Amino acid sequence: MWPRLPRSFALLSLLVLWRLVNVILVRTVHVPDEYWQSLEVAHRLAFGYGHLTWEWTTMIRSYAYPFLISILYRALAALSLDCVPLLTTLPRVFQAVLAAYGDYAFYKWTKNKWMLISLCLNWYWYYCATRTLINSVETACTIVALSMFPWKESRARSVRFLWIVGFLCMTRPTAAIMWLPLCLYHIRMSSEKKILLGQYVLICFTCAAISISIDCYCYGTYVLTPWRFFQVNVLGNVGSTYGVKHALWYVYSALPVLLGLHLFPFLFACYLILRRPALFPRESIMLVVIGWTLLVYSLLSHKEFRFILPLLPLLIYTSFACLNRLNAGVTADVRKRLIALLVCSNAMTGLFFSTIHQRGTLTIMEVLRDEVTHCANISLTDTLILTPCHSTPLYSHLHVNVPIRFLTCEPNLNNVKDYVDEADQFFANATGWLNDNYVNNTKVTLPTYVIAFDNVASEISEFLRTYKLIAKVFYTYFPERNYGENILLYKRI
């Protein structure tokens, strides 16, 4: 008879399976960073070709995460298994295991199955958990670190969590925003502050040394990426190039999206905690951390949903201060209906965004890869991508060293007067841009393939008259500015 598996191992295995299914289901694009700040960088490290965005030429990004992926790529190449399906899937499998361990650590910390279910069913975490986004890595590692953090009720004064926090802050400097109040609280509660401060210095110095060593090796020169990040993104306010939102956007937009129906118990929990904080000591600390983090992020002009994803475990934990109070006064029938409503609302939203919305740019690259690899002379093929910059992945999804040109959107780092990036120039006058760069330019030949959204294709029909449409793929029901409902692939006749 087979030995009975430990309950903890069975739970971890179930969570890993849940996240592996997550890998299979999520077949859409969320943001460009999931490719351009991870897979594309790793591909260049491992195989020697690929494109680095301005963040890497200005050295504001840490190589730690792409470096790990590049090791995986090199291992695949050594085994002659470096095919595109494995290059794109295995990093996500690695991410799935990390997310599953984060979920497991959350349960070991909270000892509450309903909190775990709420975390696993949260549609936005499901949507992001297995993507190769540094925000997903940060969230999973944050959950693990929170499970190690010595809260007030605990007698332990462990600093194990600080190793994770140290590497997080070096890799993702904005992680320090959330962890600053927690670390200050940790030091304040210690009875041996001098010893604890010494441990802080030692651990932070070690994490910094390892991270700087990786960056210096990959960049080929000495660089302190967190400082460069602060100079360019904060002091230089470069983030505003990619969109500016209202100061209260995280409150009225991001939190409702991140929490869904969980927003209502969270708001009620805030009321209960603020009214009688002594009854909720741990939740009170969490509420301070949440408020502080949202305040700092709100002061930054560029805002995105994924930036506050690491707050999710604290938001769920805090919400249960309310749910536990209401549990006694709710009948079993009402409780089942509420659970069903929570599951359905997350499942429908998650499935739509994970399987339908913004899938076309991945599919079109698969079609392009099949086309290019079956050409008689690959070296003579080239591609022009006329979409908003970084809408599609690149060499990590082609794995063929062929010329590709796409519209760029570098910020005005040199303070050029009346600066307009290439993508904006194109969308302001598509025909004029094509005439200047291709039709009337005798130094270049027309590209073999052209990728564009259907709204742009109708504007450049004259340029495309020597091309044949070979693929039309659905992209979204809700096209934004400069995007279309379908993405198209043309081949020169």
Summary of the structure (lengths in Angstrom):
residues: 493
radius of gyration: 24.4
end to end distance: 66.8
largest distance: 78.0
contacts: 1545
relative contact order: 0.10
helix: 65%
strand: 5%
